[in-house]
């Protein structure tokens, strides 16, 4: 900002008058055009000027531009008050009974009106006339969503009484209510998990883009549908919240609206105590290309601004940092009169005639349903850009001395009797003192104006929300022989399992029924994984097509973008790619249209880098394939520590609905893909698959006859070498190390030992089956009952992976596990396997030692 003295005030005034005249006579559009031209001229002459990114600290939508409020304001305010009470009662009751349960009151107290404006006027449910909006709810506000569902009749009083008591609730004829939005725990209720801060924002962006993808590929018309996200200002500090803002603007996602609840507080204190988070976010979003709507002050302020001829009020607000604004929220009307309006005579004059109570009740914009409706309506109508509404609220709104605006308000879970009565009085609730202090839930009579209005508004918008639907037509999977015969009967041909996968994927894309439903996804490694041939076959999705002639246009594998392209190539953004995968993997529920995403990536950059996003996808009951390519710690030889994966299978095993496989051969991979597709698309099971792939070329054998069931179970007897009787040893191996295991078997057989080689396709599936077997004999024990001698188990992952099955092996059989613990190194594959002691020589050494000890 230029703070130099004005050397010619008269001339400056002439410029002001000229601009005002232009606006008055020719309108804002002409004024913008002239300002754009002046800015261009200033740049041309190197003036070194940039416009400020911040607008004044007032509402973007002027009073004169507000549309008429279409609802019954009094009834909506009463309903919001009832929901605030029931949400508060739910949390406080739970913590009076069980102090360890936790819960949150203050976040929903600040966001209640933001939610209610959406529920009453904007959030469409899926119905015959509308495909349904997608709504991402601020997770700490979940009690308020339950409170609304209670009034709607979707939850009972017993359900509310069992908030965060999911295990014991069924014993009392109730359903337990999950802490945050969790589709896995409440599969008919919550649609999107948002409890891990930052994942909701990025997910909402990629869901909005996926809707454009579906429309552009003529799979589903998503016109008229919106993605709404209500998030916290503190949540905007998460890198995932910010990482895809430019994508949303670049893709012109005008079906996306974010509402950032700017209550100015994080969990422990102010978001920007020494600054202004709304200003910061305005600069950030505007710079990223979003349409920004500031919703700062409520209707009670309109008269103050109108009387403020000198601009004193705007200047005072502009100069107040958020830490001080939080203090004003926590204090009463008298304090605000003295310390805000008492800053100078001009402000004091504005407050003359107002009582302390009137000053105390001056609303911030996010608590004024009229102002909220105006902002939402403008956002819903805006074209060509995503919109963010920066809504100013008070954390703990209405909680008075117990919590409004206080540093400790996020953790406030208990209120004494005086606080409860104060809350009752603040919102004029129809509760007696006894009902208030006993935390009675309140539900108006079914024929009351409030209940009739509540149901009528949701009926007009398609029914209740949130609501998760699962009705979806199954998709037929073609016969395995049609696309994977080359892998089942490989005949010793050399190839990597990555290349085998890409070949099968190309064949599947040609299938008339399944092909269009496949969504290939890469971060930025399509050529690395040998997928360049798919560029021409199905194209790379671009919302604007291809506006250039690619450098390699004459090549057989030239780069091709298209509006109906099928591949989603997300650039160097694993977080973006997994968000796209989640959008596709949950399309069966979100859109009623089953899609099948295949996301292929360096295995090191999956569970280790975006594991929380994968966990959220699991919560959302995703269906699809994650392909961890160049997997293991010794396959990707020269890339070193940061790129080598020794633990993804360990992490994958912790996710209950993730089925993780580490196949060594193309035939095994083919069987896994076929089984997974049928499980997810035909039988519509809520599982997803993690399959690791190698870039190492080696001879691919035919899949042994009858091995398919064992491949899916997790292991099968691959071959037997050496003498059929006498001393023997069993070698188990998976993925990249099975080749070393087979070499070791040959060497041991040459020394006169009988060797049984077991190909392990999934350590985690074996461990899960073993844990679930109970008194029955586990599958792996039955399988190894057909083999002999001590057991050596090896993989390209940390020893904890093969160790996971140790408890389920046959009794009295000695066992050693080999793995790649520690940091990775850069070297050749042979050197790496020797270093980690998972090469054939190390396997032979360990097998001989165990055999000697056994004899």
Rosetta blueprint (number, residue, H / E / L):
1 X L
2 X L
3 X L
4 X L
5 X L
6 X L
7 X L
8 X L
9 X H
10 X H
11 X H
12 X H
13 X H
14 X H
15 X H
16 X H
17 X H
18 X H
19 X H
20 X H
21 X H
22 X H
23 X H
24 X H
25 X H
26 X H
27 X H
28 X H
29 X H
30 X H
31 X H
32 X H
33 X H
34 X H
35 X H
36 X H
37 X H
38 X H
39 X H
40 X H
41 X H
42 X H
43 X H
44 X H
45 X L
46 X L
47 X L
48 X L
49 X L
50 X L
51 X L
52 X L
53 X L
54 X L
55 X L
56 X L
57 X L
58 X L
59 X L
60 X L
61 X L
62 X L
63 X H
64 X H
65 X H
66 X L
67 X L
68 X L
69 X L
70 X L
71 X L
72 X L
73 X H
74 X H
75 X H
76 X H
77 X H
78 X H
79 X H
80 X H
81 X H
82 X H
83 X H
84 X H
85 X H
86 X H
87 X H
88 X H
89 X H
90 X H
91 X H
92 X H
93 X H
94 X H
95 X H
96 X H
97 X H
98 X L
99 X L
100 X L
101 X L
102 X L
103 X L
104 X L
105 X L
106 X H
107 X H
108 X H
109 X H
110 X H
111 X H
112 X H
113 X H
114 X H
115 X H
116 X H
117 X H
118 X H
119 X H
120 X H
121 X H
122 X L
123 X L
124 X L
125 X L
126 X L
127 X E
128 X L
129 X L
130 X E
131 X L
132 X L
133 X L
134 X E
135 X E
136 X E
137 X L
138 X L
139 X H
140 X H
141 X H
142 X H
143 X H
144 X H
145 X H
146 X H
147 X H
148 X H
149 X H
150 X H
151 X H
152 X H
153 X L
154 X L
155 X L
156 X L
157 X H
158 X H
159 X H
160 X H
161 X L
162 X L
163 X E
164 X L
165 X L
166 X L
167 X L
168 X L
169 X H
170 X H
171 X H
172 X H
173 X L
174 X L
175 X L
176 X L
177 X E
178 X L
179 X L
180 X L
181 X L
182 X L
183 X L
184 X L
185 X L
186 X L
187 X L
188 X L
189 X L
190 X L
191 X L
192 X L
193 X L
194 X L
195 X L
196 X L
197 X L
198 X L
199 X H
200 X H
201 X H
202 X H
203 X H
204 X H
205 X H
206 X H
207 X H
208 X H
209 X H
210 X H
211 X H
212 X H
213 X H
214 X H
215 X H
216 X H
217 X L
218 X L
219 X L
220 X L
221 X L
222 X L
223 X L
224 X L
225 X L
226 X L
227 X E
228 X E
229 X E
230 X E
231 X E
232 X E
233 X L
234 X H
235 X H
236 X H
237 X H
238 X L
239 X H
240 X H
241 X H
242 X H
243 X L
244 X L
245 X H
246 X H
247 X H
248 X H
249 X H
250 X H
251 X L
252 X L
253 X L
254 X L
255 X L
256 X E
257 X E
258 X E
259 X E
260 X E
261 X E
262 X E
263 X L
264 X L
265 X E
266 X L
267 X L
268 X L
269 X L
270 X E
271 X L
272 X L
273 X L
274 X L
275 X L
276 X L
277 X H
278 X H
279 X H
280 X H
281 X H
282 X H
283 X H
284 X H
285 X H
286 X H
287 X H
288 X H
289 X L
290 X L
291 X E
292 X E
293 X E
294 X E
295 X E
296 X L
297 X E
298 X L
299 X H
300 X H
301 X H
302 X H
303 X H
304 X H
305 X H
306 X H
307 X H
308 X L
309 X L
310 X L
311 X L
312 X H
313 X H
314 X H
315 X H
316 X H
317 X H
318 X H
319 X L
320 X L
321 X L
322 X H
323 X H
324 X H
325 X H
326 X H
327 X H
328 X H
329 X H
330 X H
331 X L
332 X L
333 X H
334 X H
335 X H
336 X H
337 X H
338 X H
339 X H
340 X L
341 X H
342 X H
343 X H
344 X L
345 X H
346 X H
347 X H
348 X H
349 X H
350 X H
351 X H
352 X L
353 X L
354 X L
355 X L
356 X H
357 X H
358 X H
359 X H
360 X H
361 X L
362 X L
363 X L
364 X E
365 X H
366 X H
367 X H
368 X L
369 X H
370 X H
371 X H
372 X H
373 X H
374 X H
375 X H
376 X H
377 X H
378 X H
379 X H
380 X H
381 X H
382 X L
383 X L
384 X L
385 X L
386 X L
387 X E
388 X E
389 X E
390 X E
391 X E
392 X E
393 X L
394 X L
395 X L
396 X L
397 X L
398 X L
399 X L
400 X H
401 X H
402 X H
403 X L
404 X L
405 X L
406 X L
407 X L
408 X L
409 X H
410 X H
411 X H
412 X L
413 X L
414 X L
415 X L
416 X L
417 X H
418 X H
419 X H
420 X H
421 X H
422 X H
423 X H
424 X H
425 X H
426 X H
427 X L
428 X L
429 X L
430 X L
431 X L
432 X L
433 X H
434 X H
435 X H
436 X H
437 X H
438 X L
439 X L
440 X L
441 X L
442 X L
443 X L
444 X L
445 X L
446 X L
447 X L
448 X L
449 X H
450 X H
451 X H
452 X H
453 X H
454 X H
455 X H
456 X H
457 X H
458 X H
459 X H
460 X H
461 X L
462 X L
463 X L
464 X L
465 X L
466 X L
467 X L
468 X L
469 X L
470 X L
471 X L
472 X L
473 X L
474 X L
475 X L
476 X L
477 X L
478 X L
479 X L
480 X H
481 X H
482 X H
483 X H
484 X H
485 X H
486 X H
487 X H
488 X H
489 X L
490 X L
491 X L
492 X L
493 X L
494 X E
495 X E
496 X L
497 X H
498 X H
499 X H
500 X H
501 X H
502 X H
503 X H
504 X H
505 X H
506 X H
507 X H
508 X H
509 X H
510 X L
511 X L
512 X L
513 X L
514 X L
515 X H
516 X H
517 X H
518 X E
519 X E
520 X E
521 X E
522 X E
523 X L
524 X L
525 X L
526 X L
527 X L
528 X L
529 X L
530 X L
531 X L
532 X L
533 X H
534 X H
535 X H
536 X H
537 X H
538 X H
539 X L
540 X E
541 X E
542 X L
543 X L
544 X L
545 X L
546 X L
547 X L
548 X L
549 X L
550 X L
551 X L
552 X L
553 X L
554 X L
555 X L
556 X L
557 X L
558 X L
559 X L
560 X L
561 X E
562 X E
563 X L
564 X L
565 X L
566 X L
567 X E
568 X E
569 X E
570 X L
571 X L
572 X L
573 X L
574 X H
575 X H
576 X H
577 X H
578 X H
579 X H
580 X H
581 X H
582 X H
583 X H
584 X H
585 X H
586 X L
587 X H
588 X H
589 X H
590 X H
591 X L
592 X L
593 X L
594 X L
595 X L
596 X E
597 X E
598 X E
599 X E
600 X E
601 X E
602 X E
603 X H
604 X H
605 X H
606 X L
607 X H
608 X H
609 X H
610 X H
611 X H
612 X H
613 X H
614 X H
615 X H
616 X H
617 X H
618 X H
619 X H
620 X L
621 X L
622 X L
623 X L
624 X E
625 X E
626 X E
627 X E
628 X E
629 X E
630 X L
631 X L
632 X L
633 X L
634 X L
635 X L
636 X L
637 X H
638 X H
639 X H
640 X L
641 X H
642 X H
643 X H
644 X L
645 X L
646 X L
647 X L
648 X H
649 X H
650 X H
651 X H
652 X H
653 X L
654 X L
655 X L
656 X L
657 X L
658 X E
659 X E
660 X E
661 X E
662 X L
663 X L
664 X L
665 X L
666 X H
667 X H
668 X H
669 X H
670 X H
671 X H
672 X H
673 X H
674 X H
675 X H
676 X H
677 X H
678 X H
679 X H
680 X H
681 X H
682 X H
683 X L
684 X L
685 X L
686 X L
687 X L
688 X E
689 X E
690 X E
691 X E
692 X E
693 X L
694 X L
695 X L
696 X L
697 X L
698 X E
699 X E
700 X L
701 X L
702 X L
703 X L
704 X L
705 X L
706 X L
707 X L
708 X H
709 X H
710 X H
711 X H
712 X H
713 X H
714 X L
715 X E
716 X E
717 X E
718 X E
719 X E
720 X E
721 X E
722 X L
723 X L
724 X L
725 X L
726 X L
727 X L
728 X E
729 X E
730 X E
731 X E
732 X E
733 X E
734 X L
735 X H
736 X H
737 X H
738 X H
739 X H
740 X H
741 X H
742 X H
743 X H
744 X H
745 X H
746 X H
747 X H
748 X H
749 X H
750 X H
751 X L
752 X L
753 X L
754 X E
755 X E
756 X E
757 X E
758 X E
759 X E
760 X E
761 X L
762 X L
763 X H
764 X H
765 X H
766 X H
767 X H
768 X H
769 X H
770 X H
771 X H
772 X H
773 X L
774 X L
775 X L
776 X L
777 X L
778 X L
779 X H
780 X H
781 X H
782 X H
783 X H
784 X H
785 X L
786 X L
787 X L
788 X L
789 X L
790 X E
791 X E
792 X E
793 X E
794 X E
795 X L
796 X L
797 X L
798 X L
799 X H
800 X H
801 X H
802 X H
803 X H
804 X L
805 X L
806 X H
807 X H
808 X H
809 X L
810 X L
811 X L
812 X L
813 X L
814 X L
815 X E
816 X E
817 X E
818 X E
819 X L
820 X L
821 X L
822 X L
823 X L
824 X L
825 X L
826 X L
827 X L
828 X L
829 X H
830 X H
831 X H
832 X H
833 X H
834 X H
835 X H
836 X L
837 X L
838 X L
839 X L
840 X H
841 X H
842 X H
843 X H
844 X H
845 X H
846 X H
847 X H
848 X H
849 X H
850 X H
851 X H
852 X H
853 X H
854 X H
855 X L
